[in-house]
Amino acid sequence: MKYAAVMIPTLCRFEHFVALIDSLRKNKGVEHTVLYIGLDYPTKSSQWPGYRKLLEYIPSIAGFKEVHLIKRSENYGIPKNGQDLRAIVEKEHDRVIFSEDDNVFAPNFLEYINKGLARYEHDGRVAMICGYRHFYPVVFEENNYFLQNSEFSAWGYGYWVQKREAIMDGVDYKYFRRIIRNPRKLYQACRRGWNHLKTIYACSGRRWNNRMKDVVVSELLFYKDKYVIMPKVSKVRNIGWDGSGNIDSDSYLTYEHHNQELDQNETFEYEGEDCHVEENARVYAKASYARDKKWHVFVRVVFRVIFGG
């Protein structure tokens, strides 16, 4: 089996990073996996202790086929650090697993992702293999995975470099401007939830920086008719809802994420047939905790449709 390289940008969250690495090292196939770490440079005094611990810890990481540290000599910031690291990894590998530094993985995460990348390599419908599964009441048939294009999750996902480039090709603010000026597509965005409309609005402005955040990728998947694979039981638990990162959360979401069920099986085999249950689109639209019902988003969209800007 061909193994994807793993890339992780980080800065100073030492405890989170160690938990992530410890969980990956318990995975079958880790000995065939090349790890790339993009270590950014601190800008605040509070970041130095964790940064220094990471500098000391990273050289001791064992169990992987190779470990590459890309250490910044100045602060790149979250977008640039990740983008530059991605460019380095993609020069050497045709398939990649991306993770932020606050994820904990199931012992079969690598096997699930790598088998998915092999299984769907030549399937034009499938864009990425996501390890995380939203805790919504998703509908299943006789399968332990499902296809959907309602919401993308960047919390530990595998992709093919060539397919990702194809999805991003030709995407700029004008792409999203055409969506909000198309009545049918605008109606689809509203039906999926106001958070989707808000993303399209934000990306349709001339000042959009072309940053491919997870919410942006969600829109591209939907409008380009592509799908992601997600597991029935999540292979990822996000422990970054503790105020250490850039997530604003309430106590309910913090508890739900930090205590989400995680698959404990050591191996994974895809069971059942490929299945995209139409009802799941309604489940995501209704259950998404990112759902936004603010009508002022619609007012702004209408203003942009009429006057531009």
C-alpha positions as CSV (number, residue, x, y, z in Angstrom):
1,M,0.0,0.0,0.0
2,K,1.2,3.5,-0.8
3,Y,1.4,5.8,2.3
4,A,0.6,9.5,2.3
5,A,3.0,11.9,3.9
6,V,1.7,13.7,7.1
7,M,2.1,17.5,7.5
8,I,1.4,19.4,10.7
9,P,1.9,23.1,11.2
10,T,2.4,24.2,14.8
11,L,3.9,26.8,17.1
12,C,3.7,26.4,20.8
13,R,0.9,24.0,21.9
14,F,3.3,21.5,23.3
15,E,0.8,19.3,25.2
16,H,-1.6,19.1,22.2
17,F,1.2,18.2,19.8
18,V,2.6,15.5,22.0
19,A,-0.9,13.9,22.3
20,L,-1.2,14.0,18.5
21,I,2.1,12.3,17.9
22,D,1.5,9.7,20.6
23,S,-1.8,8.8,19.0
24,L,-0.2,8.6,15.5
25,R,2.6,6.3,16.7
26,K,0.0,3.8,17.8
27,N,-1.2,3.5,14.2
28,K,-0.4,0.6,12.0
29,G,1.7,1.8,9.1
30,V,3.4,4.6,11.0
31,E,6.7,3.0,10.2
32,H,6.0,3.7,6.5
33,T,4.9,7.3,7.0
34,V,7.0,10.4,6.4
35,L,6.2,13.3,8.9
36,Y,6.7,17.0,8.1
37,I,6.4,19.6,10.8
38,G,6.2,23.3,10.1
39,L,7.3,25.1,13.3
40,D,6.4,28.8,13.2
41,Y,8.3,31.5,15.2
42,P,6.8,33.1,18.3
43,T,5.6,36.7,18.4
44,K,4.4,36.7,22.1
45,S,6.2,36.0,25.3
46,S,3.5,33.5,26.2
47,Q,4.4,31.4,23.2
48,W,8.1,30.9,24.0
49,P,7.8,28.2,26.7
50,G,5.8,25.8,24.5
51,Y,7.9,26.7,21.5
52,R,11.1,25.8,23.4
53,K,9.6,22.5,24.6
54,L,8.7,21.6,21.0
55,L,12.2,22.4,19.8
56,E,13.5,20.0,22.4
57,Y,10.9,17.3,21.8
58,I,10.7,17.1,18.0
59,P,14.2,15.6,17.4
60,S,13.3,12.8,19.8
61,I,10.2,11.7,17.7
62,A,10.7,8.1,16.7
63,G,8.6,5.4,15.0
64,F,8.1,7.2,11.6
65,K,9.9,6.4,8.4
66,E,11.3,10.0,8.4
67,V,10.7,13.2,10.4
68,H,11.4,16.5,8.7
69,L,11.3,19.8,10.7
70,I,10.9,23.0,8.8
71,K,11.7,25.7,11.4
72,R,10.8,29.3,10.7
73,S,13.3,32.1,11.5
74,E,10.5,34.6,11.6
75,N,6.8,34.5,12.3
76,Y,4.9,33.3,9.2
77,G,1.4,33.3,10.8
78,I,-1.1,30.5,10.5
79,P,-2.0,30.8,6.7
80,K,1.5,31.3,5.4
81,N,3.1,28.6,7.6
82,G,0.6,26.1,6.4
83,Q,0.7,27.1,2.8
84,D,4.5,27.0,2.6
85,L,4.7,23.7,4.4
86,R,2.1,22.3,1.9
87,A,4.2,23.5,-1.0
88,I,7.3,21.7,0.4
89,V,5.4,18.4,1.0
90,E,3.6,18.4,-2.4
91,K,6.9,18.7,-4.2
92,E,7.9,15.2,-2.9
93,H,4.5,13.4,-2.5
94,D,1.4,12.9,-4.6
95,R,-0.8,12.3,-1.6
96,V,-0.8,14.0,1.7
97,I,-2.5,13.9,5.1
98,F,-3.0,17.3,6.7
99,S,-3.7,17.9,10.4
100,E,-3.7,20.8,12.7
101,D,-1.8,20.3,16.0
102,D,-4.8,19.8,18.2
103,N,-6.1,16.5,17.0
104,V,-6.0,13.0,18.6
105,F,-6.3,10.1,16.2
106,A,-7.8,6.6,16.4
107,P,-5.4,3.7,16.1
108,N,-6.8,2.9,12.6
109,F,-6.7,6.5,11.3
110,L,-3.7,6.0,9.0
111,E,-5.1,2.8,7.6
112,Y,-8.5,4.3,7.0
113,I,-7.0,7.3,5.2
114,N,-4.5,5.4,3.1
115,K,-6.9,2.7,2.1
116,G,-9.4,5.4,1.1
117,L,-6.8,7.2,-1.0
118,A,-6.0,3.9,-2.8
119,R,-9.7,2.9,-3.2
120,Y,-10.9,6.3,-4.6
121,E,-7.7,7.4,-6.5
122,H,-9.4,7.1,-9.9
123,D,-12.9,8.0,-8.7
124,G,-13.7,11.5,-10.1
125,R,-16.5,12.0,-7.6
126,V,-14.3,11.8,-4.5
127,A,-12.1,14.8,-3.6
128,M,-10.8,13.9,-0.1
129,I,-10.9,11.4,2.7
130,C,-11.9,13.0,6.0
131,G,-11.0,11.3,9.3
132,Y,-13.4,13.4,11.4
133,R,-17.2,12.8,11.5
134,H,-19.6,15.5,12.6
135,F,-21.7,14.4,15.6
136,Y,-25.0,14.9,13.7
137,P,-27.7,12.2,13.3
138,V,-26.4,11.0,10.0
139,V,-28.3,8.3,8.1
140,F,-26.4,5.1,7.1
141,E,-27.1,2.0,5.1
142,E,-25.0,-1.2,5.4
143,N,-21.8,0.7,5.4
144,N,-19.2,2.0,7.9
145,Y,-18.5,5.1,5.9
146,F,-20.5,7.6,3.8
147,L,-20.2,10.2,1.1
148,Q,-21.3,13.8,1.6
149,N,-20.6,17.3,0.2
150,S,-22.5,19.4,2.8
151,E,-19.5,20.2,5.1
152,F,-15.8,19.6,4.8
153,S,-13.7,19.0,7.8
154,A,-10.0,19.8,7.9
155,W,-9.4,18.0,11.2
156,G,-7.2,15.3,9.8
157,Y,-7.9,14.5,6.1
158,G,-6.1,12.9,3.2
159,Y,-6.0,14.2,-0.4
160,W,-4.4,13.6,-3.8
161,V,-2.3,16.6,-4.9
162,Q,-3.6,16.5,-8.4
163,K,-7.3,16.4,-7.4
164,R,-6.9,19.2,-5.0
165,E,-5.2,21.4,-7.6
166,A,-8.1,20.7,-10.0
167,I,-10.7,21.7,-7.4
168,M,-8.9,25.0,-6.6
169,D,-8.3,25.8,-10.3
170,G,-10.0,29.0,-11.5
171,V,-11.3,29.8,-8.0
172,D,-11.2,33.5,-7.1
173,Y,-13.6,36.1,-5.8
174,K,-15.3,36.2,-9.3
175,Y,-16.1,32.5,-8.9
176,F,-18.2,33.2,-5.8
177,R,-19.6,36.4,-7.3
178,R,-21.1,34.3,-10.0
179,I,-22.7,32.1,-7.4
180,I,-24.5,34.9,-5.6
181,R,-25.7,36.3,-8.9
182,N,-27.3,33.0,-9.8
183,P,-30.8,32.8,-8.2
184,R,-30.8,29.0,-8.2
185,K,-27.4,28.7,-6.5
186,L,-28.2,31.5,-4.1
187,Y,-31.3,29.6,-3.1
188,Q,-29.3,26.5,-2.6
189,A,-26.9,28.3,-0.2
190,C,-29.8,29.6,1.8
191,R,-31.3,26.1,2.0
192,R,-28.0,24.7,3.3
193,G,-27.8,27.3,6.1
194,W,-26.9,31.0,6.5
195,N,-23.4,30.1,7.4
196,H,-22.9,28.9,3.8
197,L,-24.3,32.1,2.5
198,K,-22.0,34.1,4.7
199,T,-19.0,32.2,3.4
200,I,-20.0,32.8,-0.2
201,Y,-20.5,36.5,0.6
202,A,-17.1,36.8,2.3
203,C,-15.3,35.1,-0.7
204,S,-17.1,37.2,-3.3
205,G,-15.4,40.5,-2.3
206,R,-12.4,41.8,-4.2
207,R,-10.4,41.8,-0.9
208,W,-10.7,38.0,-0.5
209,N,-7.2,36.6,0.0
210,N,-8.0,33.2,-1.7
211,R,-7.3,31.4,1.6
212,M,-8.8,27.9,1.3
213,K,-10.3,27.5,4.8
214,D,-12.5,24.5,5.5
215,V,-15.7,26.5,5.1
216,V,-14.5,27.6,1.6
217,V,-13.6,24.1,0.6
218,S,-17.2,23.1,1.7
219,E,-18.6,25.4,-0.9
220,L,-16.3,24.2,-3.7
221,L,-17.3,20.6,-3.0
222,F,-20.9,21.4,-3.2
223,Y,-20.9,23.6,-6.3
224,K,-18.3,21.4,-8.2
225,D,-20.3,18.3,-7.3
226,K,-17.5,16.6,-5.5
227,Y,-17.7,14.4,-2.3
228,V,-15.6,13.6,0.7
229,I,-15.6,10.2,2.5
230,M,-16.3,10.3,6.2
231,P,-16.3,7.3,8.7
232,K,-19.3,6.1,10.6
233,V,-17.3,6.4,13.8
234,S,-14.9,9.3,13.9
235,K,-11.2,8.6,13.6
236,V,-10.4,12.1,15.0
237,R,-11.1,13.9,18.2
238,N,-10.4,17.7,18.3
239,I,-9.0,18.8,21.6
240,G,-8.5,22.4,20.6
241,W,-11.7,23.7,22.1
242,D,-10.0,24.7,25.3
243,G,-9.2,28.3,24.4
244,S,-5.6,27.5,23.3
245,G,-6.3,28.1,19.6
246,N,-8.5,30.3,17.5
247,I,-11.8,28.7,18.2
248,D,-14.6,30.5,20.0
249,S,-16.8,28.0,21.7
250,D,-19.3,27.5,24.4
251,S,-19.2,24.9,27.2
252,Y,-21.6,22.6,25.3
253,L,-19.4,22.4,22.1
254,T,-16.2,22.1,24.1
255,Y,-17.6,19.1,26.0
256,E,-19.1,17.5,22.9
257,H,-15.8,17.7,21.0
258,H,-13.5,16.8,23.8
259,N,-15.6,13.7,24.6
260,Q,-16.5,12.6,21.1
261,E,-16.5,8.9,20.5
262,L,-13.3,7.7,18.9
263,D,-12.9,4.5,17.0
264,Q,-10.7,2.1,19.1
265,N,-10.2,-0.6,16.4
266,E,-6.7,-1.1,15.3
267,T,-7.5,-1.9,11.7
268,F,-10.1,-0.7,9.2
269,E,-11.7,-2.2,6.1
270,Y,-14.3,-0.4,4.0
271,E,-17.6,-2.2,4.4
272,G,-20.8,-1.8,2.3
273,E,-21.4,0.1,-0.9
274,D,-20.7,3.7,-1.7
275,C,-23.6,5.6,-0.4
276,H,-24.7,9.2,-0.6
277,V,-28.0,9.4,1.3
278,E,-29.9,12.5,0.1
279,E,-31.5,12.9,3.6
280,N,-28.0,13.7,5.0
281,A,-28.0,17.0,3.2
282,R,-31.1,18.0,5.3
283,V,-29.4,16.6,8.4
284,Y,-26.4,18.8,8.0
285,A,-28.5,21.8,7.1
286,K,-30.6,21.4,10.3
287,A,-28.0,20.1,12.8
288,S,-24.9,22.0,12.0
289,Y,-23.6,23.9,15.0
290,A,-22.1,26.4,12.5
291,R,-25.6,27.3,11.2
292,D,-26.2,31.0,11.0
293,K,-29.6,32.6,10.8
294,K,-28.6,36.3,10.6
295,W,-30.7,38.0,8.0
296,H,-28.2,40.8,7.6
297,V,-26.0,38.4,5.6
298,F,-28.8,38.2,3.0
299,V,-29.1,41.9,2.9
300,R,-25.4,42.3,2.3
301,V,-25.6,39.6,-0.5
302,V,-28.4,41.5,-2.2
303,F,-26.5,44.7,-2.0
304,R,-23.5,43.1,-3.6
305,V,-25.5,41.5,-6.3
306,I,-27.0,44.9,-7.3
307,F,-24.1,47.2,-6.7
308,G,-21.0,45.0,-6.7
309,G,-18.1,46.0,-4.4
